[in-house]
Amino acid sequence: MNLIAGQGLAGTVLALTLLERGEEVTVVDNAHRSSSSMVAAGLWNPIVFRRINKSWLADEVIAELEAFYPAAEPLLGAHFYHPLRIFRKHGNELEARLWAEKKPTDDFAPYLANDERNPDPDLYKPFEFGYGTVNRAGYIDLPVFLAAARKYFAEKGIFEEAEFSLPENTDALADFRFRGKPVDRIIDCRGYKTADSKWFNYLPFGLTKGEVLTVRCKGLDLDEVFNAGFFLQPLGGDLYRMGATFNWDDKDEVTTPEAREELLAKFRKHLNAEVEIVSQKAGVRPTVQDRRPLIGRHPQVENLYIFNGLGTKGVMLAPLTAHYFADFLLNGKALPAEMNIDRFRKLIDQVHPLIDYPGPKGQN
Ligand SMILES: Cc1cc2nc3c(=O)[nH]c(=O)nc-3n(C[C@H](O)[C@H](O)[C@H](O)COP(=O)(O)OP(=O)(O)OC[C@H]3O[C@@H](n4cnc5c(N)ncnc54)[C@H](O)[C@@H]3O)c2cc1C
């Protein structure tokens, strides 16, 4: 049995992927006590705006997410997949020039679209450098996705609401049982809390707190995501999500007046409309110093795995990363080196030197 610790985006996508491949899975989560996924806007965007580049592995991750989430909707009986274009206000002359140059190329044509709108000058401040549209973007309504998946796991009898801790010593790990059941693999998907784990604290998690606002804004009538160095995501009616902030110092879920002011100032810089704040949320993203996922088998403990480090782009990365992880676990395929925690193998000796570990159930 595979024990998945943490039912955020990572644990959920991985559990669904392993179940689909016929694996036995149990998921344990502490009622989202420290969830980045429950706060996230859930957006995906294939373009990095500064120099108009494609996001890392954009073609592969977009193809995988466009297959994964729509297929999960009927399985889970819920609607959470929302493809939506992005209306990007160019930040400067260079961005506008690069956009115009790259838009017609084979590489970018699927993502950068023609502009057919006329932004209301009473609502929007002037577009000094113009604007563009990104296709094949959108968002996953993560609270809806996670609640539907939790219900699905619970109905199958494979979900447990509990606080989970990894055993402190290797013998207990080797013979690990959960609720009396032998566990073949423990897979740590506890988001940023994994960074505190004795077994994984050698990994260079960066951790980035972020805050978002839900606001009411009458008369905006936006049916795309507006992006101008912050985002405004339509949620239906007059509601919008506004985000997000990046804070590398705090590691908590406490909302702050500074973040609220930062977001409102960005809104006022680009729009004239009035906003009323409905709610504010904070979370900690499981970011990594080299901005790549952290997946693989613990270098010293054979039945201990990690599926984490989805950083700022979990929605995009989770399906493809889970696909690679399942191929690794079940078919013995090598993980992509950029995602594999083996890239940090050298660091472990600095934290706790190699232990003499016999492997699970006495194997070498
Ligand atoms: C403000 C903000 C905006 C964001 N916007 C976007 C966005 O637009 N698009 C995007 O792709 N990403 C976004 N992200 C990032 C996104 O949230 C992450 O990439 C992703 O959700 C991480 O998922 P995870 O499952 O690894 O971690 P989490 O969602 O944190 O899940 C970990 C789960 O494990 C549980 N857990 C922790 N410790 C224990 C324990 N000891 N026992 C049991 N359970 C435990 C937690 O309660 C939680 O449910 C945003 C994040 C923030 C904070």
The ligand as a MOL file (V3000), in Angstrom:
LIG
                    3D

  0  0  0     0  0            999 V3000
M  V30 BEGIN CTAB
M  V30 COUNTS 53 58 0 0 0
M  V30 BEGIN ATOM
M  V30 1 C -1.3270 33.1110 -2.1730 0
M  V30 2 C -0.9950 31.9330 -3.0380 0
M  V30 3 C -1.3780 31.9550 -4.3730 0
M  V30 4 C -1.0550 30.8750 -5.2000 0
M  V30 5 N -1.4940 30.9040 -6.4910 0
M  V30 6 C -1.2260 29.8570 -7.2950 0
M  V30 7 C -1.7200 29.8300 -8.6090 0
M  V30 8 O -2.4230 30.7420 -9.0640 0
M  V30 9 N -1.3950 28.7550 -9.3970 0
M  V30 10 C -0.6460 27.7150 -8.9340 0
M  V30 11 O -0.3870 26.7740 -9.6820 0
M  V30 12 N -0.1770 27.7210 -7.6690 0
M  V30 13 C -0.4420 28.7540 -6.8530 0
M  V30 14 N 0.0260 28.7460 -5.5650 0
M  V30 15 C 0.9390 27.6530 -5.1670 0
M  V30 16 C 0.1610 26.3850 -4.8610 0
M  V30 17 O -0.6390 26.6180 -3.7300 0
M  V30 18 C 1.1210 25.2210 -4.6030 0
M  V30 19 O 1.9410 24.9960 -5.7350 0
M  V30 20 C 0.4010 23.9120 -4.3270 0
M  V30 21 O -0.9080 24.1200 -3.9000 0
M  V30 22 C 1.1560 23.1000 -3.2800 0
M  V30 23 O 0.4250 21.9460 -2.9990 0
M  V30 24 P 0.9260 20.8970 -1.9270 0
M  V30 25 O -0.0670 19.7830 -1.9500 0
M  V30 26 O 2.3540 20.5630 -2.1480 0
M  V30 27 O 0.9000 21.6570 -0.5250 0
M  V30 28 P -0.3930 22.0400 0.4070 0
M  V30 29 O -1.4930 22.5650 -0.4230 0
M  V30 30 O 0.1290 22.9030 1.4960 0
M  V30 31 O -0.8610 20.6640 0.9870 0
M  V30 32 C -0.2610 19.9950 2.0630 0
M  V30 33 C -1.3570 19.3030 2.8410 0
M  V30 34 O -0.7320 18.5040 3.8510 0
M  V30 35 C -1.3810 18.7650 5.0820 0
M  V30 36 N -0.4320 18.4900 6.1700 0
M  V30 37 C 0.6850 19.1940 6.5090 0
M  V30 38 N 1.2980 18.6290 7.5520 0
M  V30 39 C 0.5550 17.5420 7.8910 0
M  V30 40 C 0.6670 16.5390 8.9000 0
M  V30 41 N 1.6680 16.5510 9.7920 0
M  V30 42 N -0.2650 15.5580 8.9580 0
M  V30 43 C -1.2990 15.5310 8.0640 0
M  V30 44 N -1.4560 16.4550 7.0970 0
M  V30 45 C -0.5370 17.4430 7.0020 0
M  V30 46 C -1.7910 20.2260 5.0030 0
M  V30 47 O -2.7750 20.5880 5.9520 0
M  V30 48 C -2.2860 20.2770 3.5610 0
M  V30 49 O -3.6310 19.8690 3.4420 0
M  V30 50 C -0.3100 29.7770 -4.7070 0
M  V30 51 C 0.0180 29.7460 -3.3500 0
M  V30 52 C -0.3090 30.8130 -2.5100 0
M  V30 53 C 0.0490 30.7440 -1.0690 0
M  V30 END ATOM
M  V30 BEGIN BOND
M  V30 1 1 1 2
M  V30 2 1 2 3
M  V30 3 2 2 52
M  V30 4 2 3 4
M  V30 5 1 4 5
M  V30 6 1 4 50
M  V30 7 2 5 6
M  V30 8 1 6 7
M  V30 9 1 6 13
M  V30 10 2 7 8
M  V30 11 1 7 9
M  V30 12 1 9 10
M  V30 13 2 10 11
M  V30 14 1 10 12
M  V30 15 2 12 13
M  V30 16 1 13 14
M  V30 17 1 14 15
M  V30 18 1 14 50
M  V30 19 1 15 16
M  V30 20 1 16 17
M  V30 21 1 16 18
M  V30 22 1 18 19
M  V30 23 1 18 20
M  V30 24 1 20 21
M  V30 25 1 20 22
M  V30 26 1 22 23
M  V30 27 1 23 24
M  V30 28 2 24 25
M  V30 29 1 24 26
M  V30 30 1 24 27
M  V30 31 1 27 28
M  V30 32 2 28 29
M  V30 33 1 28 30
M  V30 34 1 28 31
M  V30 35 1 31 32
M  V30 36 1 32 33
M  V30 37 1 33 34
M  V30 38 1 33 48
M  V30 39 1 34 35
M  V30 40 1 35 36
M  V30 41 1 35 46
M  V30 42 1 36 37
M  V30 43 1 36 45
M  V30 44 2 37 38
M  V30 45 1 38 39
M  V30 46 1 39 40
M  V30 47 2 39 45
M  V30 48 1 40 41
M  V30 49 2 40 42
M  V30 50 1 42 43
M  V30 51 2 43 44
M  V30 52 1 44 45
M  V30 53 1 46 47
M  V30 54 1 46 48
M  V30 55 1 48 49
M  V30 56 2 50 51
M  V30 57 1 51 52
M  V30 58 1 52 53
M  V30 END BOND
M  V30 END CTAB
M  END
